[in-house]
Amino acid sequence: MAASAELHTRLRQIAEARMAVDPAHDLAHLDRVWVNASTIADEKTDLRVLIAACYLHDLVNLPKNAPDRHLASRQSAEQAAPILDDLGYSPPEIRTTQHAIAAHSFSAQIPPETPEARILRDADRLDALGAIGIARNFSVAGSLGRALYDPADPFAENRPLDDLLFSIDHWKVKLLTLPSDMLTEGGRAMARDRVARMLHFLDAFAEEIGHPLPPGWTAD
């Protein structure tokens, strides 16, 4: 089922008024996730469900270092239900949208069981990659007081990776692994393209700090 322009506008307004905002999760993030999801979607996708999931998936957004962060997507799904009801969604549509929202989160560990849930998860993770992903990574690291890199060992050749301390470590811990974790063919293709951009940046970064990029810092 297609999503109307009116529904798009109403969901954006609701999200802007209701969601908690941080440097990496704002209305622009939701817009980008919807663009990603629209690109991945095919003719079998329920776009009414997908657009609602895209714009309501971060209604509850807890800091990355919050102990109960793994509950945020479930809480977002709960808060989405009355909103969806007010928008005229049927009970099956509400349940499907709630599942997609709950399952999108990396920390929630909920397997996505529908096409819309798989697309939303890929679309959200794509926003952690490419040029936007680089900007978001450093923005979040700065807000949490994390250093860009360890000047003594920038690429963790002789120490354990620690992305709670160093922003660049998060690339190796998680970001560069995302292409292999995508659930849709479209998501995998987009992720590979975006990681290639990140690796070009990483080569320049290594050159500018005077420390060659070691083997192993590539995409999975």
Z-matrix of the N, CA and C atoms (Angstrom, degrees):
N
C 1 1.460
C 2 1.525 1 109.57
N 3 1.301 2 117.69 1 136.55
C 4 1.458 3 122.49 2 -176.03
C 5 1.525 4 111.10 3 -78.30
N 6 1.333 5 114.60 4 155.77
C 7 1.460 6 121.13 5 175.39
C 8 1.521 7 108.85 6 -101.70
N 9 1.330 8 116.67 7 131.78
C 10 1.455 9 120.67 8 -177.22
C 11 1.528 10 110.54 9 -84.20
N 12 1.329 11 114.97 10 160.38
C 13 1.460 12 120.51 11 176.61
C 14 1.527 13 110.41 12 -63.16
N 15 1.332 14 116.91 13 -35.73
C 16 1.466 15 120.13 14 178.64
C 17 1.524 16 111.15 15 -64.04
N 18 1.331 17 116.74 16 -42.60
C 19 1.462 18 120.53 17 178.44
C 20 1.526 19 110.34 18 -63.44
N 21 1.316 20 117.01 19 -42.27
C 22 1.464 21 121.80 20 177.58
C 23 1.526 22 110.41 21 -56.43
N 24 1.315 23 116.42 22 -47.69
C 25 1.462 24 121.10 23 -178.99
C 26 1.520 25 111.31 24 -62.70
N 27 1.314 26 116.76 25 -44.41
C 28 1.473 27 120.08 26 -178.55
C 29 1.519 28 111.54 27 -65.87
N 30 1.317 29 117.63 28 -40.29
C 31 1.461 30 120.35 29 179.38
C 32 1.528 31 111.12 30 -66.12
N 33 1.331 32 117.13 31 -39.98
C 34 1.469 33 120.20 32 177.25
C 35 1.532 34 110.46 33 -61.99
N 36 1.324 35 116.80 34 -42.36
C 37 1.462 36 120.35 35 179.76
C 38 1.527 37 111.37 36 -64.56
N 39 1.315 38 116.28 37 -42.35
C 40 1.464 39 120.64 38 179.37
C 41 1.524 40 110.45 39 -64.29
N 42 1.311 41 116.60 40 -46.44
C 43 1.465 42 120.55 41 -179.32
C 44 1.522 43 111.08 42 -62.21
N 45 1.314 44 116.38 43 -43.95
C 46 1.464 45 120.09 44 -179.13
C 47 1.526 46 111.22 45 -61.19
N 48 1.329 47 116.62 46 -36.76
C 49 1.459 48 120.50 47 -178.04
C 50 1.522 49 112.66 48 -80.14
N 51 1.329 50 117.19 49 -28.45
C 52 1.464 51 119.95 50 -168.88
C 53 1.523 52 115.36 51 -104.59
N 54 1.334 53 118.07 52 -31.62
C 55 1.462 54 118.74 53 -169.61
C 56 1.516 55 111.52 54 -77.33
N 57 1.327 56 115.43 55 149.60
C 58 1.458 57 122.14 56 171.34
C 59 1.520 58 107.97 57 -80.38
N 60 1.327 59 116.96 58 135.66
C 61 1.463 60 121.42 59 -172.29
C 62 1.516 61 111.04 60 -111.01
N 63 1.342 62 115.84 61 137.36
C 64 1.453 63 121.48 62 169.15
C 65 1.530 64 107.06 63 -133.36
N 66 1.353 65 118.55 64 178.35
C 67 1.464 66 118.99 65 -173.59
C 68 1.526 67 115.09 66 -58.91
N 69 1.329 68 117.99 67 -22.50
C 70 1.465 69 119.90 68 -177.04
C 71 1.521 70 113.11 69 -111.29
N 72 1.327 71 117.15 70 -6.10
C 73 1.459 72 120.28 71 -177.71
C 74 1.528 73 108.21 72 -129.96
N 75 1.319 74 114.97 73 99.40
C 76 1.457 75 121.88 74 -179.67
C 77 1.519 76 107.73 75 -145.65
N 78 1.322 77 116.36 76 -172.55
C 79 1.461 78 118.96 77 -177.87
C 80 1.526 79 111.61 78 -62.34
N 81 1.332 80 116.97 79 -35.09
C 82 1.469 81 119.81 80 178.08
C 83 1.527 82 110.88 81 -62.29
N 84 1.345 83 116.55 82 -37.40
C 85 1.471 84 120.12 83 176.52
C 86 1.526 85 110.15 84 -61.33
N 87 1.321 86 116.86 85 -44.58
C 88 1.472 87 120.22 86 179.88
C 89 1.518 88 110.97 87 -62.87
N 90 1.323 89 116.89 88 -41.04
C 91 1.471 90 120.38 89 177.37
C 92 1.528 91 110.83 90 -60.16
N 93 1.340 92 116.04 91 -43.41
C 94 1.473 93 119.06 92 -179.28
C 95 1.528 94 111.39 93 -66.91
N 96 1.317 95 116.77 94 -38.68
C 97 1.470 96 120.20 95 178.02
C 98 1.529 97 109.86 96 -62.61
N 99 1.328 98 116.77 97 -40.61
C 100 1.462 99 119.62 98 178.20
C 101 1.527 100 110.95 99 -65.29
N 102 1.329 101 117.78 100 -40.95
C 103 1.469 102 120.41 101 176.78
C 104 1.529 103 109.69 102 -61.04
N 105 1.340 104 117.05 103 -45.75
C 106 1.467 105 120.45 104 178.57
C 107 1.525 106 110.96 105 -60.00
N 108 1.329 107 115.22 106 -47.01
C 109 1.466 108 119.94 107 -177.66
C 110 1.520 109 111.19 108 -63.94
N 111 1.329 110 117.12 109 -40.51
C 112 1.463 111 121.00 110 178.76
C 113 1.520 112 111.07 111 -62.85
N 114 1.332 113 116.34 112 -35.25
C 115 1.460 114 120.66 113 178.95
C 116 1.526 115 111.52 114 -68.66
N 117 1.326 116 116.21 115 -38.35
C 118 1.468 117 121.12 116 -178.49
C 119 1.524 118 111.79 117 -76.47
N 120 1.315 119 117.60 118 -33.62
C 121 1.468 120 122.42 119 -172.48
C 122 1.530 121 111.97 120 -60.61
N 123 1.330 122 115.27 121 152.62
C 124 1.459 123 120.99 122 175.36
C 125 1.519 124 109.24 123 -123.87
N 126 1.324 125 115.99 124 -171.78
C 127 1.462 126 120.20 125 -173.82
C 128 1.532 127 112.56 126 -68.01
N 129 1.318 128 118.69 127 -15.06
C 130 1.464 129 121.96 128 179.74
C 131 1.531 130 112.45 129 -89.14
N 132 1.321 131 116.94 130 -8.42
C 133 1.458 132 121.13 131 -176.01
C 134 1.524 133 110.88 132 -76.73
N 135 1.320 134 116.55 133 136.92
C 136 1.460 135 121.49 134 173.72
C 137 1.529 136 107.42 135 -83.57
N 138 1.317 137 116.58 136 99.69
C 139 1.462 138 120.55 137 -174.17
C 140 1.519 139 112.73 138 -70.70
N 141 1.332 140 117.77 139 -25.35
C 142 1.464 141 119.70 140 175.59
C 143 1.523 142 110.39 141 -64.16
N 144 1.306 143 116.06 142 -44.00
C 145 1.468 144 120.63 143 176.36
C 146 1.522 145 110.52 144 -66.74
N 147 1.315 146 116.30 145 -44.10
C 148 1.465 147 120.17 146 -174.60
C 149 1.527 148 111.86 147 -65.20
N 150 1.327 149 117.92 148 -44.48
C 151 1.462 150 119.07 149 -178.05
C 152 1.530 151 110.94 150 -66.26
N 153 1.340 152 116.73 151 -37.43
C 154 1.463 153 119.03 152 177.58
C 155 1.526 154 110.79 153 -64.83
N 156 1.319 155 116.76 154 -42.28
C 157 1.463 156 120.34 155 179.01
C 158 1.527 157 111.00 156 -63.76
N 159 1.336 158 116.49 157 -39.37
C 160 1.467 159 119.89 158 179.87
C 161 1.523 160 111.82 159 -63.20
N 162 1.317 161 116.89 160 -42.47
C 163 1.467 162 119.49 161 -174.44
C 164 1.525 163 114.17 162 -87.34
N 165 1.322 164 118.19 163 -13.79
C 166 1.462 165 120.40 164 -178.87
C 167 1.529 166 112.66 165 -112.15
N 168 1.329 167 118.53 166 2.48
C 169 1.470 168 119.08 167 -172.65
C 170 1.521 169 114.01 168 -72.06
N 171 1.335 170 117.90 169 -17.06
C 172 1.469 171 120.72 170 179.87
C 173 1.523 172 112.02 171 -116.60
N 174 1.312 173 117.93 172 31.04
C 175 1.463 174 119.83 173 176.53
C 176 1.521 175 110.66 174 -57.18
N 177 1.313 176 115.98 175 -40.59
C 178 1.476 177 121.75 176 173.01
C 179 1.514 178 106.64 177 -109.47
N 180 1.307 179 115.96 178 117.49
C 181 1.466 180 120.73 179 -176.65
C 182 1.520 181 108.45 180 -129.94
N 183 1.318 182 116.11 181 103.31
C 184 1.463 183 120.99 182 -178.24
C 185 1.518 184 110.04 183 -94.28
N 186 1.338 185 118.03 184 149.37
C 187 1.472 186 120.49 185 179.33
C 188 1.516 187 111.45 186 -56.04
N 189 1.341 188 116.03 187 151.43
C 190 1.459 189 120.89 188 -177.46
C 191 1.522 190 112.35 189 -60.81
N 192 1.335 191 116.94 190 -25.91
C 193 1.458 192 119.66 191 -179.22
C 194 1.529 193 112.78 192 -98.14
N 195 1.337 194 117.38 193 10.73
C 196 1.467 195 120.52 194 178.12
C 197 1.530 196 109.93 195 -75.45
N 198 1.332 197 118.60 196 136.53
C 199 1.469 198 120.72 197 -177.04
C 200 1.524 199 114.02 198 -64.62
N 201 1.325 200 117.27 199 -26.54
C 202 1.461 201 120.06 200 -178.85
C 203 1.531 202 112.34 201 -104.94
N 204 1.337 203 116.58 202 24.35
C 205 1.463 204 120.21 203 -178.95
C 206 1.525 205 111.76 204 -58.54
N 207 1.324 206 117.49 205 -32.15
C 208 1.462 207 121.04 206 -177.43
C 209 1.532 208 112.32 207 -64.38
N 210 1.332 209 117.41 208 -12.73
C 211 1.460 210 120.86 209 -179.97
C 212 1.530 211 112.73 210 -94.01
N 213 1.339 212 117.22 211 -7.62
C 214 1.463 213 120.32 212 -171.83
C 215 1.523 214 112.94 213 -61.35
N 216 1.325 215 117.96 214 -42.05
C 217 1.467 216 119.03 215 -177.22
C 218 1.524 217 111.49 216 -68.74
N 219 1.324 218 117.31 217 -35.22
C 220 1.465 219 119.70 218 175.77
C 221 1.532 220 110.22 219 -65.33
N 222 1.323 221 116.37 220 -40.76
C 223 1.457 222 119.90 221 178.96
C 224 1.528 223 111.11 222 -66.77
N 225 1.329 224 116.52 223 -37.43
C 226 1.466 225 119.72 224 175.29
C 227 1.522 226 110.75 225 -61.96
N 228 1.325 227 116.68 226 -41.82
C 229 1.468 228 120.89 227 178.94
C 230 1.528 229 110.98 228 -62.12
N 231 1.326 230 116.41 229 -40.31
C 232 1.468 231 119.81 230 178.75
C 233 1.524 232 111.09 231 -64.92
N 234 1.334 233 116.47 232 -43.85
C 235 1.462 234 119.85 233 -178.85
C 236 1.530 235 112.06 234 -69.73
N 237 1.321 236 116.27 235 -24.02
C 238 1.472 237 119.85 236 -179.17
C 239 1.526 238 112.08 237 -71.81
N 240 1.323 239 118.38 238 -27.67
C 241 1.471 240 120.88 239 -172.33
C 242 1.523 241 113.23 240 -56.75
N 243 1.340 242 120.08 241 -53.69
C 244 1.475 243 118.15 242 -179.78
C 245 1.525 244 113.29 243 -65.84
N 246 1.318 245 117.22 244 -30.16
C 247 1.470 246 120.44 245 176.41
C 248 1.519 247 109.94 246 -63.57
N 249 1.313 248 116.18 247 -46.59
C 250 1.458 249 121.37 248 -179.43
C 251 1.528 250 111.11 249 -64.76
N 252 1.314 251 116.17 250 -38.24
C 253 1.461 252 120.22 251 177.54
C 254 1.531 253 110.24 252 -62.16
N 255 1.340 254 116.29 253 -43.92
C 256 1.466 255 120.20 254 178.48
C 257 1.529 256 111.94 255 -63.22
N 258 1.333 257 116.64 256 -29.34
C 259 1.457 258 121.42 257 -179.46
C 260 1.531 259 112.46 258 -83.23
N 261 1.330 260 116.95 259 -1.36
C 262 1.455 261 120.39 260 176.87
C 263 1.515 262 115.28 261 90.01
N 264 1.334 263 117.62 262 16.35
C 265 1.461 264 120.26 263 176.90
C 266 1.528 265 109.34 264 -73.48
N 267 1.327 266 115.92 265 143.32
C 268 1.460 267 121.15 266 177.82
C 269 1.528 268 109.98 267 -76.82
N 270 1.332 269 118.49 268 161.17
C 271 1.468 270 120.09 269 177.71
C 272 1.534 271 113.39 270 -54.58
N 273 1.347 272 120.40 271 -43.48
C 274 1.470 273 118.06 272 176.77
C 275 1.531 274 112.81 273 -62.95
N 276 1.340 275 116.93 274 -38.81
C 277 1.463 276 119.89 275 177.42
C 278 1.528 277 110.70 276 -63.35
N 279 1.317 278 116.45 277 -40.34
C 280 1.468 279 120.44 278 179.93
C 281 1.523 280 110.54 279 -63.66
N 282 1.323 281 116.51 280 -44.98
C 283 1.471 282 119.60 281 179.99
C 284 1.529 283 110.99 282 -62.97
N 285 1.325 284 116.60 283 -42.08
C 286 1.467 285 120.07 284 -179.49
C 287 1.527 286 111.06 285 -65.82
N 288 1.325 287 116.64 286 -40.54
C 289 1.462 288 120.66 287 178.52
C 290 1.527 289 110.40 288 -66.57
N 291 1.325 290 116.46 289 -42.85
C 292 1.463 291 119.94 290 178.93
C 293 1.530 292 111.53 291 -60.95
N 294 1.320 293 116.66 292 -40.69
C 295 1.462 294 118.88 293 178.23
C 296 1.523 295 110.99 294 -62.42
N 297 1.327 296 116.92 295 -44.15
C 298 1.462 297 119.56 296 179.46
C 299 1.520 298 110.93 297 -60.25
N 300 1.327 299 117.41 298 -42.15
C 301 1.466 300 121.20 299 179.36
C 302 1.519 301 110.71 300 -64.88
N 303 1.316 302 117.32 301 -47.88
C 304 1.465 303 120.40 302 -177.60
C 305 1.519 304 111.90 303 -63.35
N 306 1.349 305 116.77 304 -36.22
C 307 1.464 306 120.70 305 -173.75
C 308 1.525 307 114.09 306 -86.71
N 309 1.335 308 118.18 307 -4.50
C 310 1.472 309 118.36 308 -175.04
C 311 1.524 310 112.51 309 -74.26
N 312 1.315 311 117.53 310 -23.17
C 313 1.458 312 121.57 311 -169.88
C 314 1.521 313 112.69 312 -78.84
N 315 1.327 314 115.58 313 136.07
C 316 1.466 315 121.34 314 176.40
C 317 1.526 316 110.37 315 -61.41
N 318 1.326 317 117.01 316 -43.16
C 319 1.463 318 120.79 317 -173.74
C 320 1.523 319 113.44 318 -79.16
N 321 1.339 320 117.51 319 -19.67
C 322 1.465 321 119.74 320 -177.95
C 323 1.521 322 112.34 321 -70.82
N 324 1.341 323 116.84 322 -29.29
C 325 1.472 324 121.27 323 178.58
C 326 1.531 325 111.91 324 58.82
N 327 1.330 326 115.99 325 44.10
C 328 1.461 327 121.60 326 176.24
C 329 1.526 328 107.94 327 -108.81
N 330 1.341 329 119.37 328 119.37
C 331 1.465 330 120.48 329 -178.81
C 332 1.530 331 111.67 330 -65.19
N 333 1.331 332 119.11 331 127.18
C 334 1.470 333 121.34 332 176.63
C 335 1.526 334 109.91 333 -71.47
N 336 1.324 335 116.61 334 126.11
C 337 1.460 336 120.73 335 -172.46
C 338 1.528 337 113.87 336 -110.45
N 339 1.315 338 117.96 337 -1.91
C 340 1.467 339 121.24 338 -178.44
C 341 1.523 340 109.21 339 -127.07
N 342 1.340 341 117.21 340 159.96
C 343 1.474 342 118.96 341 176.24
C 344 1.523 343 112.44 342 -57.10
N 345 1.333 344 117.13 343 -41.52
C 346 1.462 345 120.23 344 -178.44
C 347 1.528 346 111.26 345 -65.63
N 348 1.327 347 117.37 346 -37.44
C 349 1.466 348 120.48 347 178.42
C 350 1.523 349 110.83 348 -66.96
N 351 1.330 350 116.24 349 -41.23
C 352 1.474 351 119.20 350 178.97
C 353 1.535 352 110.90 351 -66.33
N 354 1.314 353 116.25 352 -39.86
C 355 1.469 354 119.25 353 179.46
C 356 1.521 355 110.72 354 -65.89
N 357 1.338 356 117.55 355 -45.01
C 358 1.462 357 119.66 356 179.94
C 359 1.523 358 110.82 357 -61.29
N 360 1.323 359 117.34 358 -42.83
C 361 1.466 360 118.70 359 -179.59
C 362 1.523 361 110.90 360 -60.89
N 363 1.326 362 116.90 361 -44.93
C 364 1.465 363 120.06 362 178.63
C 365 1.527 364 110.93 363 -64.96
N 366 1.332 365 116.87 364 -44.08
C 367 1.465 366 120.68 365 -177.29
C 368 1.522 367 111.72 366 -62.52
N 369 1.325 368 116.46 367 -39.71
C 370 1.463 369 120.64 368 178.83
C 371 1.524 370 110.75 369 -67.54
N 372 1.321 371 117.54 370 -42.05
C 373 1.461 372 120.50 371 -178.94
C 374 1.525 373 111.70 372 -71.04
N 375 1.317 374 117.14 373 -29.08
C 376 1.464 375 119.50 374 175.87
C 377 1.519 376 111.76 375 -61.18
N 378 1.325 377 117.03 376 -28.29
C 379 1.463 378 119.60 377 -179.47
C 380 1.526 379 112.02 378 -73.67
N 381 1.326 380 117.20 379 -6.88
C 382 1.466 381 121.44 380 173.59
C 383 1.522 382 111.63 381 -91.50
N 384 1.333 383 117.37 382 1.09
C 385 1.460 384 121.50 383 -175.24
C 386 1.531 385 110.54 384 -119.26
N 387 1.339 386 115.28 385 169.85
C 388 1.456 387 120.92 386 177.52
C 389 1.520 388 112.19 387 73.02
N 390 1.329 389 115.50 388 -161.46
C 391 1.462 390 120.77 389 -178.22
C 392 1.527 391 111.33 390 -61.62
N 393 1.338 392 116.57 391 -42.94
C 394 1.466 393 120.24 392 177.51
C 395 1.522 394 110.23 393 -63.33
N 396 1.324 395 116.90 394 -41.14
C 397 1.463 396 120.43 395 179.53
C 398 1.518 397 112.38 396 -60.72
N 399 1.323 398 117.26 397 -40.64
C 400 1.463 399 120.93 398 177.32
C 401 1.528 400 109.77 399 -60.98
N 402 1.338 401 116.25 400 -47.99
C 403 1.461 402 120.21 401 -179.55
C 404 1.525 403 111.41 402 -62.03
N 405 1.328 404 117.12 403 -42.81
C 406 1.463 405 120.28 404 -179.17
C 407 1.523 406 111.17 405 -66.81
N 408 1.315 407 116.95 406 -40.51
C 409 1.457 408 121.37 407 -179.68
C 410 1.524 409 111.23 408 -58.22
N 411 1.324 410 116.17 409 -48.68
C 412 1.459 411 119.85 410 -178.47
C 413 1.528 412 111.45 411 -72.45
N 414 1.331 413 117.41 412 -32.83
C 415 1.455 414 120.41 413 178.20
C 416 1.530 415 111.13 414 -64.80
N 417 1.329 416 116.21 415 -46.56
C 418 1.461 417 120.22 416 179.34
C 419 1.523 418 110.39 417 -65.06
N 420 1.327 419 117.21 418 -42.98
C 421 1.458 420 120.54 419 179.33
C 422 1.526 421 111.06 420 -59.05
N 423 1.326 422 116.01 421 -42.23
C 424 1.460 423 119.46 422 178.71
C 425 1.514 424 112.21 423 -64.42
N 426 1.335 425 116.85 424 -40.83
C 427 1.468 426 119.90 425 -179.22
C 428 1.523 427 111.95 426 -66.84
N 429 1.333 428 116.90 427 -25.21
C 430 1.463 429 121.68 428 179.30
C 431 1.528 430 112.61 429 -96.41
N 432 1.324 431 116.36 430 1.45
C 433 1.461 432 120.12 431 178.07
C 434 1.515 433 114.48 432 75.04
N 435 1.325 434 117.12 433 24.76
C 436 1.464 435 120.68 434 -180.00
C 437 1.528 436 110.41 435 -90.68
N 438 1.327 437 115.43 436 145.65
C 439 1.462 438 120.74 437 178.04
C 440 1.519 439 110.42 438 -73.37
N 441 1.346 440 116.73 439 156.18
C 442 1.459 441 120.13 440 176.08
C 443 1.527 442 110.87 441 -63.33
N 444 1.329 443 116.55 442 -45.25
C 445 1.470 444 121.18 443 -177.59
C 446 1.522 445 109.14 444 -161.48
N 447 1.321 446 115.30 445 166.17
C 448 1.457 447 122.10 446 176.03
C 449 1.527 448 108.01 447 -84.47
N 450 1.334 449 119.20 448 111.95
C 451 1.465 450 119.29 449 -176.63
C 452 1.520 451 113.58 450 -63.59
N 453 1.328 452 118.02 451 -23.96
C 454 1.458 453 120.49 452 179.88
C 455 1.521 454 112.29 453 -80.20
N 456 1.305 455 117.43 454 -27.53
C 457 1.467 456 121.80 455 -177.38
C 458 1.534 457 107.84 456 -154.56
N 459 1.339 458 117.96 457 74.75
C 460 1.471 459 121.47 458 -170.02
C 461 1.517 460 114.74 459 -56.91
N 462 1.340 461 117.27 460 -34.89
C 463 1.460 462 120.01 461 -172.92
C 464 1.531 463 112.12 462 -113.92
N 465 1.339 464 115.39 463 25.45
C 466 1.474 465 122.05 464 171.51
C 467 1.523 466 112.96 465 53.04
N 468 1.328 467 115.45 466 47.00
C 469 1.459 468 119.05 467 177.23
C 470 1.521 469 111.79 468 -76.96
N 471 1.331 470 117.18 469 -27.63
C 472 1.463 471 121.17 470 -176.31
C 473 1.523 472 112.32 471 -131.66
N 474 1.317 473 116.08 472 27.50
C 475 1.461 474 121.71 473 176.95
C 476 1.520 475 108.22 474 -153.02
N 477 1.330 476 117.58 475 160.36
C 478 1.462 477 119.36 476 175.83
C 479 1.535 478 110.56 477 -69.47
N 480 1.315 479 116.62 478 144.24
C 481 1.463 480 120.63 479 172.85
C 482 1.527 481 109.51 480 -61.60
N 483 1.326 482 116.16 481 139.36
C 484 1.466 483 120.33 482 179.95
C 485 1.521 484 108.97 483 -145.58
N 486 1.340 485 116.00 484 92.62
C 487 1.465 486 118.71 485 -177.98
C 488 1.522 487 112.82 486 -82.12
N 489 1.336 488 117.67 487 2.20
C 490 1.459 489 120.05 488 169.99
C 491 1.524 490 111.14 489 -81.99
N 492 1.334 491 116.11 490 -15.61
C 493 1.461 492 121.35 491 178.35
C 494 1.524 493 112.99 492 -109.24
N 495 1.336 494 116.79 493 -38.22
C 496 1.461 495 120.86 494 -170.57
C 497 1.532 496 111.13 495 -125.23
N 498 1.322 497 114.94 496 127.95
C 499 1.456 498 120.52 497 -176.53
C 500 1.522 499 112.44 498 -63.67
N 501 1.322 500 117.54 499 -44.22
C 502 1.468 501 120.75 500 -178.61
C 503 1.522 502 111.25 501 -62.87
N 504 1.310 503 118.27 502 -31.27
C 505 1.466 504 120.37 503 177.81
C 506 1.520 505 111.66 504 -58.36
N 507 1.342 506 116.40 505 -31.74
C 508 1.469 507 119.99 506 -178.52
C 509 1.524 508 111.57 507 -64.31
N 510 1.320 509 116.64 508 -26.73
C 511 1.463 510 119.32 509 176.40
C 512 1.520 511 110.03 510 -60.38
N 513 1.328 512 116.55 511 -48.46
C 514 1.463 513 120.77 512 -177.44
C 515 1.527 514 111.54 513 -74.16
N 516 1.340 515 116.31 514 -38.18
C 517 1.465 516 120.45 515 -179.21
C 518 1.528 517 111.23 516 -64.45
N 519 1.334 518 117.12 517 -41.29
C 520 1.460 519 118.87 518 -172.48
C 521 1.522 520 115.04 519 -134.84
N 522 1.332 521 118.06 520 -54.14
C 523 1.463 522 120.06 521 -164.91
C 524 1.520 523 113.30 522 -60.54
N 525 1.328 524 117.35 523 -43.86
C 526 1.466 525 119.80 524 -177.11
C 527 1.531 526 112.53 525 -71.73
N 528 1.332 527 116.50 526 -11.28
C 529 1.468 528 120.40 527 178.46
C 530 1.531 529 112.39 528 -90.40
N 531 1.322 530 117.82 529 -10.18
C 532 1.463 531 120.35 530 -171.23
C 533 1.528 532 115.01 531 -63.91
N 534 1.345 533 120.38 532 -34.51
C 535 1.473 534 116.82 533 179.59
C 536 1.523 535 113.47 534 -55.95
N 537 1.311 536 117.83 535 -39.59
C 538 1.469 537 120.46 536 -178.77
C 539 1.518 538 112.46 537 -74.20
N 540 1.338 539 117.02 538 -11.78
C 541 1.454 540 121.53 539 -177.87
C 542 1.527 541 112.58 540 -99.05
N 543 1.323 542 116.89 541 -2.21
C 544 1.464 543 119.41 542 -179.75
C 545 1.532 544 110.65 543 -69.67
N 546 1.323 545 115.49 544 147.91
C 547 1.464 546 121.38 545 -174.72
C 548 1.520 547 113.43 546 -101.71
N 549 1.329 548 117.68 547 -11.32
C 550 1.466 549 121.51 548 -178.81
C 551 1.529 550 109.37 549 -121.12
N 552 1.322 551 115.85 550 152.71
C 553 1.465 552 119.44 551 179.09
C 554 1.530 553 110.64 552 -63.46
N 555 1.329 554 116.53 553 -42.52
C 556 1.455 555 119.70 554 178.73
C 557 1.511 556 111.92 555 -62.85
N 558 1.315 557 116.81 556 -40.60
C 559 1.451 558 120.69 557 178.56
C 560 1.514 559 112.50 558 -63.53
N 561 1.335 560 116.50 559 -40.96
C 562 1.473 561 120.11 560 179.08
C 563 1.521 562 110.97 561 -63.76
N 564 1.323 563 117.19 562 -43.42
C 565 1.465 564 120.60 563 -179.58
C 566 1.521 565 111.07 564 -63.45
N 567 1.328 566 116.69 565 -44.85
C 568 1.458 567 120.18 566 178.60
C 569 1.523 568 111.51 567 -64.85
N 570 1.331 569 116.63 568 -38.75
C 571 1.467 570 120.40 569 -179.80
C 572 1.522 571 111.46 570 -65.16
N 573 1.334 572 116.38 571 -41.03
C 574 1.473 573 118.64 572 178.82
C 575 1.525 574 111.06 573 -62.49
N 576 1.320 575 117.35 574 -42.05
C 577 1.465 576 121.12 575 178.66
C 578 1.525 577 110.80 576 -62.27
N 579 1.309 578 116.35 577 -42.83
C 580 1.469 579 119.50 578 -176.80
C 581 1.528 580 111.92 579 -71.64
N 582 1.315 581 116.99 580 -37.10
C 583 1.464 582 119.17 581 177.46
C 584 1.524 583 110.39 582 -66.47
N 585 1.324 584 117.56 583 -34.56
C 586 1.467 585 119.90 584 176.88
C 587 1.530 586 110.17 585 -58.79
N 588 1.331 587 117.42 586 -40.30
C 589 1.467 588 120.69 587 176.64
C 590 1.522 589 110.84 588 -63.76
N 591 1.322 590 116.06 589 -40.16
C 592 1.459 591 119.88 590 -179.75
C 593 1.525 592 111.35 591 -64.96
N 594 1.328 593 116.48 592 -37.51
C 595 1.464 594 119.57 593 -179.57
C 596 1.524 595 111.18 594 -69.33
N 597 1.330 596 117.83 595 -33.49
C 598 1.469 597 120.06 596 173.40
C 599 1.531 598 109.57 597 -61.42
N 600 1.325 599 116.26 598 -44.27
C 601 1.462 600 120.48 599 177.22
C 602 1.529 601 110.52 600 -61.37
N 603 1.332 602 116.47 601 -43.11
C 604 1.459 603 120.37 602 -176.92
C 605 1.524 604 111.59 603 -64.44
N 606 1.324 605 117.29 604 -36.32
C 607 1.470 606 120.51 605 175.05
C 608 1.530 607 110.72 606 -61.40
N 609 1.331 608 116.56 607 -44.47
C 610 1.465 609 120.43 608 178.84
C 611 1.523 610 110.79 609 -66.89
N 612 1.310 611 116.93 610 -39.98
C 613 1.461 612 122.18 611 178.28
C 614 1.527 613 110.23 612 -59.61
N 615 1.341 614 116.27 613 -47.09
C 616 1.465 615 120.66 614 -179.75
C 617 1.526 616 111.01 615 -62.03
N 618 1.318 617 116.12 616 -41.01
C 619 1.459 618 119.94 617 179.52
C 620 1.529 619 110.81 618 -63.66
N 621 1.315 620 116.98 619 -41.61
C 622 1.460 621 120.45 620 -175.53
C 623 1.522 622 112.78 621 -72.27
N 624 1.334 623 118.51 622 -26.03
C 625 1.466 624 119.55 623 176.82
C 626 1.525 625 111.37 624 -93.29
N 627 1.348 626 116.43 625 0.71
C 628 1.459 627 120.24 626 176.38
C 629 1.503 628 114.56 627 70.83
N 630 1.337 629 115.72 628 32.93
C 631 1.473 630 119.72 629 -179.30
C 632 1.527 631 108.09 630 -137.63
N 633 1.321 632 118.38 631 108.53
C 634 1.473 633 120.00 632 -176.30
C 635 1.525 634 111.87 633 -57.01
N 636 1.319 635 115.21 634 143.82
C 637 1.448 636 120.53 635 177.82
C 638 1.532 637 108.95 636 -72.44
N 639 1.329 638 118.44 637 120.88
C 640 1.475 639 119.83 638 -176.49
C 641 1.525 640 112.11 639 -75.46
N 642 1.334 641 117.06 640 162.03
C 643 1.470 642 120.01 641 174.34
C 644 1.531 643 109.86 642 -59.06
N 645 1.306 644 115.52 643 149.82
C 646 1.459 645 119.74 644 178.23
C 647 1.518 646 114.26 645 102.33
N 648 1.333 647 116.02 646 -17.76
C 649 1.465 648 118.53 647 178.41
C 650 1.530 649 108.57 648 -89.63
N 651 1.304 650 114.70 649 68.44
C 652 1.460 651 121.96 650 179.01
C 653 1.520 652 108.02 651 -133.21
N 654 1.310 653 115.96 652 172.86
C 655 1.455 654 120.66 653 179.83
C 656 1.521 655 110.29 654 -76.38
N 657 1.347 656 116.20 655 146.84
C 658 1.459 657 121.39 656 174.18
C 659 1.519 658 110.65 657 -85.75
